[in-house]
Amino acid sequence: MPNLNNLKPYQPGESGNKAGRPVSDIRKTIRETFAKPSGKHDTTLEAIIDRMIKMAMKGSIKATELLLSYAYGKPKGETPELPEITVILPKAPYHKDTDTNNHDGY
């Protein structure tokens, strides 16, 4: 049975943890990790960027978009004014098996 005489409620605005919650700065940890050497690169960040460039050069749209957005900024969403284009397609060649307008009896 607990000793109820020792239990004291905290006063309003008073904390039970005087030191406060420990701060974990994930961004600082990531930056420190990126600053470490990685293989032939001076930093892990350089290794990641090098890999993304290789992926973009092999056709990865996501890698290309990410690299361009960080290098030059994301597009503002404005679409350029495009001229109206009329496309004229040639008539499909006649084929007796698929032409439903074939009235020659075949």
N, CA, C and O atoms as CSV, one atom per row, in Angstrom:
chain,resi,resn,atom,element,x,y,z
A,1,MET,N,N,0.842,-1.180,0.000
A,1,MET,CA,C,0.000,0.000,0.000
A,1,MET,C,C,0.887,1.243,0.000
A,1,MET,O,O,1.788,1.353,0.832
A,2,PRO,N,N,0.645,2.191,-0.929
A,2,PRO,CA,C,1.492,3.383,-0.988
A,2,PRO,C,C,1.288,4.275,0.234
A,2,PRO,O,O,0.229,4.285,0.862
A,3,ASN,N,N,2.335,5.016,0.540
A,3,ASN,CA,C,2.278,5.963,1.647
A,3,ASN,C,C,1.690,7.261,1.114
A,3,ASN,O,O,2.389,8.022,0.445
A,4,LEU,N,N,0.452,7.521,1.389
A,4,LEU,CA,C,-0.251,8.691,0.858
A,4,LEU,C,C,0.249,9.985,1.485
A,4,LEU,O,O,-0.008,11.060,0.944
A,5,ASN,N,N,0.962,9.913,2.623
A,5,ASN,CA,C,1.467,11.125,3.270
A,5,ASN,C,C,2.582,11.764,2.439
A,5,ASN,O,O,2.781,12.977,2.512
A,6,ASN,N,N,3.327,10.953,1.634
A,6,ASN,CA,C,4.418,11.481,0.816
A,6,ASN,C,C,3.938,12.112,-0.487
A,6,ASN,O,O,4.666,12.892,-1.101
A,7,LEU,N,N,2.738,11.790,-0.908
A,7,LEU,CA,C,2.233,12.280,-2.194
A,7,LEU,C,C,1.754,13.718,-2.058
A,7,LEU,O,O,0.864,14.020,-1.263
A,8,LYS,N,N,2.367,14.605,-2.856
A,8,LYS,CA,C,1.964,16.013,-2.832
A,8,LYS,C,C,1.668,16.435,-4.268
A,8,LYS,O,O,2.521,16.262,-5.139
A,9,PRO,N,N,0.510,16.970,-4.532
A,9,PRO,CA,C,0.236,17.428,-5.897
A,9,PRO,C,C,1.071,18.670,-6.218
A,9,PRO,O,O,1.399,19.467,-5.339
A,10,TYR,N,N,1.400,18.807,-7.490
A,10,TYR,CA,C,2.133,19.992,-7.924
A,10,TYR,C,C,1.206,21.185,-7.925
A,10,TYR,O,O,0.006,21.069,-8.177
A,11,GLN,N,N,1.781,22.321,-7.640
A,11,GLN,CA,C,1.015,23.554,-7.699
A,11,GLN,C,C,0.795,23.934,-9.161
A,11,GLN,O,O,1.612,23.565,-10.005
A,12,PRO,N,N,-0.267,24.651,-9.494
A,12,PRO,CA,C,-0.484,25.073,-10.873
A,12,PRO,C,C,0.726,25.853,-11.393
A,12,PRO,O,O,1.219,26.772,-10.738
A,13,GLY,N,N,1.191,25.468,-12.583
A,13,GLY,CA,C,2.341,26.118,-13.210
A,13,GLY,C,C,3.670,25.551,-12.769
A,13,GLY,O,O,4.715,26.002,-13.238
A,14,GLU,N,N,3.658,24.570,-11.878
A,14,GLU,CA,C,4.892,23.953,-11.384
A,14,GLU,C,C,5.089,22.620,-12.087
A,14,GLU,O,O,4.134,21.872,-12.293
A,15,SER,N,N,6.328,22.327,-12.453
A,15,SER,CA,C,6.625,21.095,-13.164
A,15,SER,C,C,7.261,20.085,-12.228
A,15,SER,O,O,7.967,20.459,-11.292
A,16,GLY,N,N,7.013,18.795,-12.479
A,16,GLY,CA,C,7.655,17.745,-11.717
A,16,GLY,C,C,9.053,17.463,-12.219
A,16,GLY,O,O,9.846,16.840,-11.513
A,17,ASN,N,N,9.378,17.913,-13.440
A,17,ASN,CA,C,10.696,17.698,-14.013
A,17,ASN,C,C,11.367,19.063,-14.147
A,17,ASN,O,O,11.172,19.774,-15.132
A,18,LYS,N,N,12.160,19.410,-13.137
A,18,LYS,CA,C,12.770,20.748,-13.109
A,18,LYS,C,C,13.749,20.970,-14.263
A,18,LYS,O,O,13.905,22.096,-14.737
A,19,ALA,N,N,14.414,19.891,-14.721
A,19,ALA,CA,C,15.377,20.032,-15.819
A,19,ALA,C,C,14.668,20.168,-17.165
A,19,ALA,O,O,15.275,20.605,-18.142
A,20,GLY,N,N,13.411,19.803,-17.223
A,20,GLY,CA,C,12.665,19.889,-18.468
A,20,GLY,C,C,12.894,18.676,-19.350
A,20,GLY,O,O,13.704,17.804,-19.035
A,21,ARG,N,N,12.182,18.635,-20.436
A,21,ARG,CA,C,12.294,17.531,-21.377
A,21,ARG,C,C,13.620,17.627,-22.125
A,21,ARG,O,O,13.986,18.708,-22.586
A,22,PRO,N,N,14.355,16.505,-22.257
A,22,PRO,CA,C,15.617,16.580,-22.997
A,22,PRO,C,C,15.354,16.912,-24.468
A,22,PRO,O,O,14.433,16.379,-25.086
A,23,VAL,N,N,16.173,17.790,-25.001
A,23,VAL,CA,C,15.992,18.244,-26.375
A,23,VAL,C,C,16.777,17.321,-27.310
A,23,VAL,O,O,17.967,17.079,-27.105
A,24,SER,N,N,16.100,16.818,-28.326
A,24,SER,CA,C,16.741,15.997,-29.336
A,24,SER,C,C,16.618,16.739,-30.661
A,24,SER,O,O,15.535,16.823,-31.240
A,25,ASP,N,N,17.730,17.272,-31.131
A,25,ASP,CA,C,17.708,18.040,-32.370
A,25,ASP,C,C,18.068,17.114,-33.528
A,25,ASP,O,O,19.244,16.902,-33.824
A,26,ILE,N,N,17.045,16.568,-34.178
A,26,ILE,CA,C,17.255,15.619,-35.271
A,26,ILE,C,C,17.994,16.270,-36.433
A,26,ILE,O,O,18.798,15.620,-37.102
A,27,ARG,N,N,17.727,17.541,-36.672
A,27,ARG,CA,C,18.403,18.225,-37.777
A,27,ARG,C,C,19.908,18.320,-37.529
A,27,ARG,O,O,20.709,18.155,-38.449
A,28,LYS,N,N,20.280,18.584,-36.292
A,28,LYS,CA,C,21.705,18.650,-35.958
A,28,LYS,C,C,22.361,17.288,-36.170
A,28,LYS,O,O,23.464,17.207,-36.709
A,29,THR,N,N,21.685,16.220,-35.748
A,29,THR,CA,C,22.214,14.870,-35.915
A,29,THR,C,C,22.382,14.526,-37.389
A,29,THR,O,O,23.394,13.944,-37.779
A,30,ILE,N,N,21.405,14.878,-38.203
A,30,ILE,CA,C,21.484,14.604,-39.644
A,30,ILE,C,C,22.635,15.390,-40.269
A,30,ILE,O,O,23.391,14.846,-41.074
A,31,ARG,N,N,22.772,16.664,-39.905
A,31,ARG,CA,C,23.864,17.481,-40.455
A,31,ARG,C,C,25.225,16.901,-40.067
A,31,ARG,O,O,26.148,16.863,-40.881
A,32,GLU,N,N,25.340,16.449,-38.815
A,32,GLU,CA,C,26.605,15.850,-38.383
A,32,GLU,C,C,26.900,14.572,-39.156
A,32,GLU,O,O,28.047,14.312,-39.519
A,33,THR,N,N,25.859,13.772,-39.410
A,33,THR,CA,C,26.032,12.531,-40.168
A,33,THR,C,C,26.420,12.837,-41.617
A,33,THR,O,O,27.285,12.170,-42.184
A,34,PHE,N,N,25.789,13.830,-42.202
A,34,PHE,CA,C,26.110,14.211,-43.574
A,34,PHE,C,C,27.533,14.746,-43.700
A,34,PHE,O,O,28.126,14.669,-44.775
A,35,ALA,N,N,28.086,15.287,-42.618
A,35,ALA,CA,C,29.426,15.871,-42.659
A,35,ALA,C,C,30.522,14.809,-42.579
A,35,ALA,O,O,31.687,15.109,-42.838
A,36,LYS,N,N,30.171,13.584,-42.227
A,36,LYS,CA,C,31.167,12.514,-42.098
A,36,LYS,C,C,31.599,12.022,-43.479
A,36,LYS,O,O,30.807,12.040,-44.421
A,37,PRO,N,N,32.856,11.582,-43.600
A,37,PRO,CA,C,33.336,11.042,-44.881
A,37,PRO,C,C,32.578,9.766,-45.272
A,37,PRO,O,O,32.124,9.004,-44.418
A,38,SER,N,N,32.457,9.562,-46.574
A,38,SER,CA,C,31.776,8.371,-47.069
A,38,SER,C,C,32.474,7.881,-48.335
A,38,SER,O,O,32.370,8.502,-49.393
A,39,GLY,N,N,33.183,6.764,-48.214
A,39,GLY,CA,C,33.854,6.180,-49.374
A,39,GLY,C,C,34.827,7.144,-50.012
A,39,GLY,O,O,35.694,7.698,-49.336
A,40,LYS,N,N,34.687,7.349,-51.323
A,40,LYS,CA,C,35.591,8.230,-52.053
A,40,LYS,C,C,35.205,9.701,-51.931
A,40,LYS,O,O,35.924,10.572,-52.421
A,41,HIS,N,N,34.082,9.983,-51.286
A,41,HIS,CA,C,33.603,11.362,-51.153
A,41,HIS,C,C,34.066,11.966,-49.824
A,41,HIS,O,O,34.297,11.256,-48.845
A,42,ASP,N,N,34.194,13.283,-49.821
A,42,ASP,CA,C,34.596,13.980,-48.603
A,42,ASP,C,C,33.515,13.892,-47.524
A,42,ASP,O,O,33.822,13.818,-46.335
A,43,THR,N,N,32.236,13.900,-47.950
A,43,THR,CA,C,31.131,13.829,-46.993
A,43,THR,C,C,30.054,12.881,-47.497
A,43,THR,O,O,29.981,12.564,-48.684
A,44,THR,N,N,29.222,12.439,-46.561
A,44,THR,CA,C,28.083,11.590,-46.918
A,44,THR,C,C,27.114,12.353,-47.817
A,44,THR,O,O,26.537,11.784,-48.744
A,45,LEU,N,N,26.940,13.638,-47.538
A,45,LEU,CA,C,26.041,14.454,-48.357
A,45,LEU,C,C,26.509,14.484,-49.809
A,45,LEU,O,O,25.689,14.385,-50.723
A,46,GLU,N,N,27.809,14.618,-50.032
A,46,GLU,CA,C,28.337,14.599,-51.401
A,46,GLU,C,C,28.078,13.248,-52.059
A,46,GLU,O,O,27.784,13.188,-53.253
A,47,ALA,N,N,28.184,12.170,-51.296
A,47,ALA,CA,C,27.912,10.837,-51.841
A,47,ALA,C,C,26.449,10.712,-52.255
A,47,ALA,O,O,26.146,10.137,-53.300
A,48,ILE,N,N,25.548,11.244,-51.446
A,48,ILE,CA,C,24.114,11.187,-51.758
A,48,ILE,C,C,23.807,12.009,-53.003
A,48,ILE,O,O,23.083,11.558,-53.889
A,49,ILE,N,N,24.354,13.202,-53.066
A,49,ILE,CA,C,24.118,14.064,-54.233
A,49,ILE,C,C,24.674,13.420,-55.491
A,49,ILE,O,O,24.035,13.450,-56.542
A,50,ASP,N,N,25.864,12.837,-55.387
A,50,ASP,CA,C,26.468,12.154,-56.538
A,50,ASP,C,C,25.565,11.021,-57.015
A,50,ASP,O,O,25.368,10.846,-58.217
A,51,ARG,N,N,25.024,10.259,-56.086
A,51,ARG,CA,C,24.128,9.142,-56.442
A,51,ARG,C,C,22.848,9.663,-57.101
A,51,ARG,O,O,22.365,9.077,-58.070
A,52,MET,N,N,22.307,10.752,-56.580
A,52,MET,CA,C,21.085,11.319,-57.171
A,52,MET,C,C,21.338,11.827,-58.584
A,52,MET,O,O,20.483,11.691,-59.459
A,53,ILE,N,N,22.506,12.409,-58.805
A,53,ILE,CA,C,22.837,12.880,-60.153
A,53,ILE,C,C,22.919,11.696,-61.108
A,53,ILE,O,O,22.432,11.773,-62.237
A,54,LYS,N,N,23.530,10.602,-60.664
A,54,LYS,CA,C,23.604,9.406,-61.501
A,54,LYS,C,C,22.209,8.867,-61.809
A,54,LYS,O,O,21.934,8.455,-62.936
A,55,MET,N,N,21.324,8.870,-60.801
A,55,MET,CA,C,19.943,8.402,-61.012
A,55,MET,C,C,19.221,9.300,-62.011
A,55,MET,O,O,18.498,8.814,-62.881
A,56,ALA,N,N,19.419,10.619,-61.883
A,56,ALA,CA,C,18.778,11.561,-62.806
A,56,ALA,C,C,19.286,11.347,-64.226
A,56,ALA,O,O,18.507,11.402,-65.178
A,57,MET,N,N,20.574,11.105,-64.375
A,57,MET,CA,C,21.150,10.888,-65.700
A,57,MET,C,C,20.659,9.586,-66.330
A,57,MET,O,O,20.665,9.442,-67.553
A,58,LYS,N,N,20.233,8.636,-65.490
A,58,LYS,CA,C,19.697,7.375,-66.007
A,58,LYS,C,C,18.188,7.463,-66.265
A,58,LYS,O,O,17.575,6.486,-66.696
A,59,GLY,N,N,17.587,8.636,-66.000
A,59,GLY,CA,C,16.182,8.830,-66.340
A,59,GLY,C,C,15.226,8.926,-65.164
A,59,GLY,O,O,14.014,8.956,-65.382
A,60,SER,N,N,15.706,8.975,-63.939
A,60,SER,CA,C,14.818,9.089,-62.795
A,60,SER,C,C,14.219,10.494,-62.730
A,60,SER,O,O,14.923,11.473,-62.483
A,61,ILE,N,N,12.923,10.571,-62.953
A,61,ILE,CA,C,12.233,11.868,-62.926
A,61,ILE,C,C,12.250,12.449,-61.518
A,61,ILE,O,O,12.463,13.649,-61.349
A,62,LYS,N,N,12.027,11.609,-60.502
A,62,LYS,CA,C,12.000,12.087,-59.118
A,62,LYS,C,C,13.348,12.695,-58.728
A,62,LYS,O,O,13.394,13.770,-58.130
A,63,ALA,N,N,14.442,12.010,-59.064
A,63,ALA,CA,C,15.774,12.532,-58.741
A,63,ALA,C,C,16.013,13.848,-59.470
A,63,ALA,O,O,16.563,14.787,-58.894
A,64,THR,N,N,15.605,13.923,-60.729
A,64,THR,CA,C,15.769,15.153,-61.510
A,64,THR,C,C,14.982,16.296,-60.894
A,64,THR,O,O,15.505,17.398,-60.730
A,65,GLU,N,N,13.708,16.033,-60.548
A,65,GLU,CA,C,12.871,17.076,-59.945
A,65,GLU,C,C,13.471,17.579,-58.642
A,65,GLU,O,O,13.520,18.785,-58.402
A,66,LEU,N,N,13.929,16.660,-57.801
A,66,LEU,CA,C,14.484,17.048,-56.515
A,66,LEU,C,C,15.754,17.873,-56.677
A,66,LEU,O,O,15.912,18.910,-56.032
A,67,LEU,N,N,16.658,17.413,-57.538
A,67,LEU,CA,C,17.890,18.159,-57.758
A,67,LEU,C,C,17.614,19.552,-58.321
A,67,LEU,O,O,18.183,20.540,-57.854
A,68,LEU,N,N,16.743,19.627,-59.319
A,68,LEU,CA,C,16.447,20.929,-59.924
A,68,LEU,C,C,15.737,21.858,-58.952
A,68,LEU,O,O,16.009,23.058,-58.933
A,69,SER,N,N,14.822,21.313,-58.137
A,69,SER,CA,C,14.091,22.170,-57.207
A,69,SER,C,C,15.017,22.751,-56.138
A,69,SER,O,O,14.822,23.885,-55.702
A,70,TYR,N,N,16.027,21.978,-55.712
A,70,TYR,CA,C,16.967,22.512,-54.728
A,70,TYR,C,C,18.006,23.423,-55.369
A,70,TYR,O,O,18.469,24.375,-54.740
A,71,ALA,N,N,18.369,23.144,-56.597
A,71,ALA,CA,C,19.381,23.962,-57.267
A,71,ALA,C,C,18.807,25.282,-57.774
A,71,ALA,O,O,19.465,26.319,-57.682
A,72,TYR,N,N,17.581,25.254,-58.311
A,72,TYR,CA,C,17.016,26.433,-58.960
A,72,TYR,C,C,15.689,26.889,-58.372
A,72,TYR,O,O,15.160,27.923,-58.780
A,73,GLY,N,N,15.148,26.146,-57.430
A,73,GLY,CA,C,13.857,26.492,-56.853
A,73,GLY,C,C,12.734,25.833,-57.626
A,73,GLY,O,O,12.869,25.530,-58.812
A,74,LYS,N,N,11.626,25.615,-56.940
A,74,LYS,CA,C,10.478,24.985,-57.592
A,74,LYS,C,C,9.797,25.991,-58.513
A,74,LYS,O,O,9.803,27.193,-58.244
A,75,PRO,N,N,9.210,25.494,-59.600
A,75,PRO,CA,C,8.462,26.394,-60.483
A,75,PRO,C,C,7.302,27.042,-59.724
A,75,PRO,O,O,6.748,26.448,-58.799
A,76,LYS,N,N,6.949,28.241,-60.115
A,76,LYS,CA,C,5.908,28.993,-59.426
A,76,LYS,C,C,4.502,28.511,-59.764
A,76,LYS,O,O,3.524,29.013,-59.210
A,77,GLY,N,N,4.398,27.553,-60.657
A,77,GLY,CA,C,3.086,27.045,-61.017
A,77,GLY,C,C,2.468,27.764,-62.198
A,77,GLY,O,O,1.346,27.456,-62.598
A,78,GLU,N,N,3.185,28.712,-62.754
A,78,GLU,CA,C,2.669,29.428,-63.915
A,78,GLU,C,C,2.892,28.571,-65.149
A,78,GLU,O,O,3.977,28.025,-65.349
A,79,THR,N,N,1.872,28.458,-65.965
A,79,THR,CA,C,2.024,27.700,-67.201
A,79,THR,C,C,2.247,28.687,-68.340
A,79,THR,O,O,1.555,29.701,-68.425
A,80,PRO,N,N,3.186,28.404,-69.196
A,80,PRO,CA,C,3.438,29.323,-70.307
A,80,PRO,C,C,2.283,29.311,-71.298
A,80,PRO,O,O,1.575,28.314,-71.439
A,81,GLU,N,N,2.112,30.411,-71.966
A,81,GLU,CA,C,1.073,30.521,-72.996
A,81,GLU,C,C,1.534,29.755,-74.223
A,81,GLU,O,O,2.541,30.105,-74.838
A,82,LEU,N,N,0.804,28.721,-74.578
A,82,LEU,CA,C,1.166,27.905,-75.727
A,82,LEU,C,C,0.260,28.234,-76.909
A,82,LEU,O,O,-0.928,28.495,-76.722
A,83,PRO,N,N,0.805,28.223,-78.114
A,83,PRO,CA,C,-0.036,28.502,-79.277
A,83,PRO,C,C,-0.986,27.331,-79.528
A,83,PRO,O,O,-0.683,26.185,-79.198
A,84,GLU,N,N,-2.134,27.641,-80.113
A,84,GLU,CA,C,-3.101,26.601,-80.448
A,84,GLU,C,C,-2.589,25.842,-81.674
A,84,GLU,O,O,-2.154,26.443,-82.656
A,85,ILE,N,N,-2.647,24.534,-81.600
A,85,ILE,CA,C,-2.121,23.702,-82.675
A,85,ILE,C,C,-3.242,22.828,-83.222
A,85,ILE,O,O,-3.997,22.224,-82.460
A,86,THR,N,N,-3.346,22.764,-84.537
A,86,THR,CA,C,-4.294,21.868,-85.185
A,86,THR,C,C,-3.510,20.718,-85.788
A,86,THR,O,O,-2.570,20.921,-86.556
A,87,VAL,N,N,-3.911,19.510,-85.428
A,87,VAL,CA,C,-3.226,18.327,-85.929
A,87,VAL,C,C,-4.129,17.639,-86.939
A,87,VAL,O,O,-5.280,17.331,-86.629
A,88,ILE,N,N,-3.629,17.395,-88.132
A,88,ILE,CA,C,-4.383,16.701,-89.173
A,88,ILE,C,C,-3.721,15.345,-89.380
A,88,ILE,O,O,-2.568,15.254,-89.802
A,89,LEU,N,N,-4.461,14.318,-89.081
A,89,LEU,CA,C,-3.929,12.969,-89.215
A,89,LEU,C,C,-4.291,12.408,-90.585
A,89,LEU,O,O,-5.362,12.710,-91.110
A,90,PRO,N,N,-3.418,11.600,-91.168
A,90,PRO,CA,C,-3.749,11.000,-92.465
A,90,PRO,C,C,-4.861,9.971,-92.297
A,90,PRO,O,O,-5.040,9.395,-91.224
A,91,LYS,N,N,-5.611,9.751,-93.390
A,91,LYS,CA,C,-6.677,8.769,-93.361
A,91,LYS,C,C,-6.051,7.385,-93.223
A,91,LYS,O,O,-5.032,7.079,-93.843
A,92,ALA,N,N,-6.682,6.563,-92.401
A,92,ALA,CA,C,-6.163,5.217,-92.189
A,92,ALA,C,C,-6.240,4.432,-93.486
A,92,ALA,O,O,-7.191,4.598,-94.250
A,93,PRO,N,N,-5.272,3.593,-93.747
A,93,PRO,CA,C,-5.306,2.810,-94.978
A,93,PRO,C,C,-6.473,1.824,-94.970
A,93,PRO,O,O,-6.894,1.347,-93.916
A,94,TYR,N,N,-6.988,1.528,-96.171
A,94,TYR,CA,C,-8.114,0.615,-96.314
A,94,TYR,C,C,-7.660,-0.811,-96.048
A,94,TYR,O,O,-6.602,-1.240,-96.509
A,95,HIS,N,N,-8.476,-1.533,-95.299
A,95,HIS,CA,C,-8.209,-2.948,-95.064
A,95,HIS,C,C,-9.548,-3.659,-95.106
A,95,HIS,O,O,-10.448,-3.335,-94.331
A,96,LYS,N,N,-9.688,-4.623,-96.002
A,96,LYS,CA,C,-10.997,-5.245,-96.228
A,96,LYS,C,C,-11.515,-5.999,-95.002
A,96,LYS,O,O,-12.730,-6.119,-94.843
A,97,ASP,N,N,-10.639,-6.514,-94.126
A,97,ASP,CA,C,-11.102,-7.257,-92.947
A,97,ASP,C,C,-11.641,-6.348,-91.853
A,97,ASP,O,O,-12.488,-6.775,-91.068
A,98,THR,N,N,-11.174,-5.111,-91.781
A,98,THR,CA,C,-11.594,-4.230,-90.690
A,98,THR,C,C,-12.475,-3.082,-91.153
A,98,THR,O,O,-13.031,-2.375,-90.313
A,99,ASP,N,N,-12.624,-2.868,-92.452
A,99,ASP,CA,C,-13.430,-1.765,-92.957
A,99,ASP,C,C,-14.894,-2.157,-92.908
A,99,ASP,O,O,-15.330,-3.041,-93.645
A,100,THR,N,N,-15.667,-1.490,-92.028
A,100,THR,CA,C,-17.102,-1.813,-91.896
A,100,THR,C,C,-17.921,-1.208,-93.027
A,100,THR,O,O,-19.077,-1.587,-93.217
A,101,ASN,N,N,-17.352,-0.287,-93.772
A,101,ASN,CA,C,-18.064,0.327,-94.894
A,101,ASN,C,C,-17.790,-0.394,-96.198
A,101,ASN,O,O,-18.066,0.147,-97.269
A,102,ASN,N,N,-17.256,-1.600,-96.132
A,102,ASN,CA,C,-16.942,-2.375,-97.316
A,102,ASN,C,C,-18.251,-2.935,-97.885
A,102,ASN,O,O,-18.872,-3.812,-97.284
A,103,HIS,N,N,-18.657,-2.427,-99.034
A,103,HIS,CA,C,-19.921,-2.862,-99.648
A,103,HIS,C,C,-19.676,-3.717,-100.878
A,103,HIS,O,O,-20.581,-3.896,-101.693
A,104,ASP,N,N,-18.479,-4.244,-101.028
A,104,ASP,CA,C,-18.172,-5.056,-102.195
A,104,ASP,C,C,-18.620,-6.500,-102.021
A,104,ASP,O,O,-18.468,-7.306,-102.939
A,105,GLY,N,N,-19.162,-6.837,-100.871
A,105,GLY,CA,C,-19.619,-8.180,-100.633
A,105,GLY,C,C,-18.562,-9.097,-100.099
A,105,GLY,O,O,-18.819,-10.295,-99.977
A,106,TYR,N,N,-17.446,-8.635,-99.787
A,106,TYR,CA,C,-16.380,-9.476,-99.242
A,106,TYR,C,C,-16.335,-9.413,-97.757
A,106,TYR,O,O,-15.494,-10.063,-97.136
